[in-house]
Amino acid sequence: MSQEKTHDEIEELRKHVQELLNMQVRQTGLAFTLKVLDEYIQQEDWLYLVVIPDQQGVRAYDYAKVLTDVENKLRRDEHVEGVLLVPALAA
């Protein structure tokens, strides 16, 4: 049974993911920051949040582990299922 989130729930989750990303970036010592875009895709039980670096030339694999760590934290520690962080290139 599909249970879509409301716009307010998604916005709250998006802000929380941004906080987790900021913390993870600081801990790993990356030379760039990551931003969760306002745009998202909600499809059935999945919420796809797009994440971009703050500078050009950063490849997705440069921060893929950070995204995985945040997804795992959401699932394991906060029991938030169905959230995928999608890497994108800076424009």
JOVENZI-V990001 format. One record per residue. N is the residue number from 1. RES is the residue in one letter. PHI is phi in degrees with one decimal (999 if undefined). PSI is psi in degrees with one decimal (* if undefined). OMEGA is omega in whole degrees, 0 to 359 (* if undefined). Layout:
N:RES:PHI:PSI:OMEGA + N:RES:PHI:PSI:OMEGA
This chain:
1:M:999:123.4:182 + 2:S:-76.1:135.4:180 + 3:Q:-130.0:90.1:182 + 4:E:-73.9:146.9:179 + 5:K:-85.9:151.6:175 + 6:T:-76.8:164.8:178 + 7:H:-58.0:-41.9:180 + 8:D:-65.2:-40.5:178 + 9:E:-63.6:-40.6:180 + 10:I:-67.2:-42.2:180 + 11:E:-63.0:-41.9:178 + 12:E:-63.6:-43.6:179 + 13:L:-65.7:-41.1:179 + 14:R:-59.8:-44.1:179 + 15:K:-65.3:-39.4:179 + 16:H:-65.6:-42.7:177 + 17:V:-61.4:-39.0:178 + 18:Q:-61.2:-42.7:177 + 19:E:-61.4:-44.5:179 + 20:L:-63.6:-40.9:177 + 21:L:-62.6:-44.8:180 + 22:N:-58.1:-45.0:180 + 23:M:-63.9:-44.9:182 + 24:Q:-66.3:-39.6:179 + 25:V:-63.1:-43.2:178 + 26:R:-61.4:-43.9:182 + 27:Q:-65.6:-34.8:182 + 28:T:-87.9:-12.9:177 + 29:G:73.3:28.1:177 + 30:L:-63.3:150.5:182 + 31:A:-88.6:13.5:180 + 32:F:-145.4:166.9:176 + 33:T:-111.9:165.3:180 + 34:L:-120.0:145.2:182 + 35:K:-128.7:131.9:173 + 36:V:-83.1:122.0:179 + 37:L:-71.2:157.4:178 + 38:D:-69.5:-27.9:181 + 39:E:-76.7:145.1:179 + 40:Y:-151.2:167.1:175 + 41:I:-125.0:130.4:175 + 42:Q:-117.2:119.7:184 + 43:Q:-136.7:113.1:184 + 44:E:55.0:-122.0:182 + 45:D:-91.8:7.9:184 + 46:W:-109.9:140.1:174 + 47:L:-119.5:121.1:180 + 48:Y:-104.4:117.4:177 + 49:L:-108.4:128.4:182 + 50:V:-89.6:132.1:182 + 51:V:-121.8:132.7:178 + 52:I:-126.0:151.9:172 + 53:P:-78.3:161.8:182 + 54:D:-84.3:2.6:180 + 55:Q:-144.2:155.4:179 + 56:Q:-75.8:160.1:176 + 57:G:88.2:-3.3:177 + 58:V:-89.6:126.6:181 + 59:R:-91.6:154.7:183 + 60:A:-56.4:-38.7:182 + 61:Y:-69.8:-15.2:176 + 62:D:-68.2:-22.2:181 + 63:Y:-132.7:11.9:180 + 64:A:-59.8:-38.0:180 + 65:K:-65.0:-36.8:177 + 66:V:-61.6:-44.4:179 + 67:L:-62.4:-44.1:179 + 68:T:-62.3:-43.2:180 + 69:D:-61.2:-41.1:180 + 70:V:-69.0:-43.2:176 + 71:E:-58.4:-44.6:179 + 72:N:-63.3:-40.6:178 + 73:K:-62.4:-43.1:178 + 74:L:-58.5:-47.0:182 + 75:R:-69.8:-51.9:189 + 76:R:-74.1:-50.2:188 + 77:D:-91.3:-28.5:186 + 78:E:-116.1:-2.0:177 + 79:H:56.1:38.2:176 + 80:V:-101.9:113.5:182 + 81:E:-102.9:159.3:171 + 82:G:76.8:24.9:177 + 83:V:-115.1:123.0:177 + 84:L:-118.3:131.8:177 + 85:L:-97.7:121.3:186 + 86:V:-104.9:119.3:179 + 87:P:-74.9:143.9:177 + 88:A:-140.2:162.8:179 + 89:L:-89.4:147.2:177 + 90:A:-68.6:142.9:181 + 91:A:-80.8:*:*
